[in-house]
Amino acid sequence: IGKKKNMAAKYPGGPPPPYQGAPPPYHYPMAGTTVIVQQAPPPPRTNHGILGSLTKDLNKFGRSVQKELDAAGNMIRSEYNQHNYGPVMENFVTGNQVQLVSKASGRCLQIVQSQSGQLVVDGTGNLGQQVFNALWTVINEGSNQVRLHNNFNYLAIVKGQTMVIHKPQGAPLGIETKFQLVLKGQNFVCLESLSERGKCVGVLADGSLKPALACSNTDEHAKFGVYLALKSQIKKL
């Protein structure tokens, strides 16, 4: 009874009729409908062409400077070697006969005959004035640059290999037989080729030759002690 009174008070004209309508149907989008997605604008383009060109030029400039520094360093070292002086250098007087004692093998640089009959060099020679094939006659051409020969068989570096080249007495000599003396401490020298810069006469611990191609003046195998066997008989004017 209470509910009816409340309904009558709320709706004096009677309760509303029930809702007869169905909810509106949901329409799915048709196949093939184009959906447009907005994208953020691309970042502004930078001029990589100019920057790349500038970087390339800077790299080229850096390489050029490095080349010039290397060349300057080589020139300074060359000048230093031409004027560097130590007691061991006193042995390299024209006409002196010296023996070159390898630091690596403890034996002397000598000329021997190979099985094929060719004259070759190794580092197994004995020390002494009577070891004739291990005596090298000095021709000093100034600036610590020398030629060394044994009975006119000249020590040489050709195409990265240490060898001897026979030249008759008085014959013109090529630059391949000319060496720059590089002083190492007070007791050792290296023989660096003037025709093939950076390549030195070298001997391994067993007395075999180390290819000059792989032997620089920083290599321990390139170091020789110098024994003065016979002083020059050439009279100075």
Rosetta blueprint (number, residue, H / E / L):
1 I L
2 G H
3 K H
4 K H
5 K H
6 N H
7 M H
8 A H
9 A H
10 K H
11 Y L
12 P L
13 G L
14 G L
15 P L
16 P L
17 P L
18 P L
19 Y L
20 Q L
21 G L
22 A L
23 P L
24 P L
25 P L
26 Y L
27 H L
28 Y L
29 P L
30 M L
31 A L
32 G L
33 T L
34 T L
35 V L
36 I L
37 V L
38 Q L
39 Q L
40 A L
41 P L
42 P L
43 P L
44 P L
45 R L
46 T L
47 N L
48 H H
49 G H
50 I H
51 L H
52 G H
53 S H
54 L H
55 T H
56 K H
57 D H
58 L H
59 N H
60 K H
61 F H
62 G H
63 R H
64 S H
65 V H
66 Q H
67 K H
68 E H
69 L H
70 D H
71 A H
72 A H
73 G H
74 N H
75 M H
76 I H
77 R H
78 S H
79 E H
80 Y H
81 N H
82 Q H
83 H H
84 N L
85 Y L
86 G L
87 P H
88 V H
89 M H
90 E H
91 N H
92 F L
93 V L
94 T L
95 G L
96 N L
97 Q E
98 V E
99 Q E
100 L E
101 V E
102 S E
103 K L
104 A L
105 S L
106 G L
107 R L
108 C E
109 L E
110 Q E
111 I E
112 V E
113 Q E
114 S L
115 Q L
116 S L
117 G L
118 Q L
119 L E
120 V E
121 V E
122 D E
123 G E
124 T E
125 G E
126 N L
127 L L
128 G L
129 Q L
130 Q L
131 V L
132 F H
133 N H
134 A H
135 L L
136 W E
137 T E
138 V E
139 I E
140 N E
141 E L
142 G L
143 S L
144 N L
145 Q E
146 V E
147 R E
148 L E
149 H E
150 N E
151 N L
152 F L
153 N E
154 Y E
155 L E
156 A E
157 I E
158 V E
159 K L
160 G L
161 Q E
162 T E
163 M E
164 V E
165 I E
166 H E
167 K L
168 P L
169 Q L
170 G L
171 A L
172 P L
173 L L
174 G L
175 I H
176 E H
177 T H
178 K L
179 F E
180 Q E
181 L E
182 V E
183 L E
184 K E
185 G L
186 Q L
187 N L
188 F E
189 V E
190 C E
191 L E
192 E E
193 S E
194 L L
195 S L
196 E L
197 R L
198 G L
199 K L
200 C E
201 V L
202 G E
203 V E
204 L L
205 A L
206 D L
207 G L
208 S L
209 L E
210 K E
211 P L
212 A H
213 L H
214 A H
215 C L
216 S L
217 N L
218 T L
219 D L
220 E H
221 H H
222 A H
223 K L
224 F E
225 G E
226 V E
227 Y E
228 L E
229 A E
230 L E
231 K L
232 S L
233 Q L
234 I L
235 K L
236 K L
237 L L
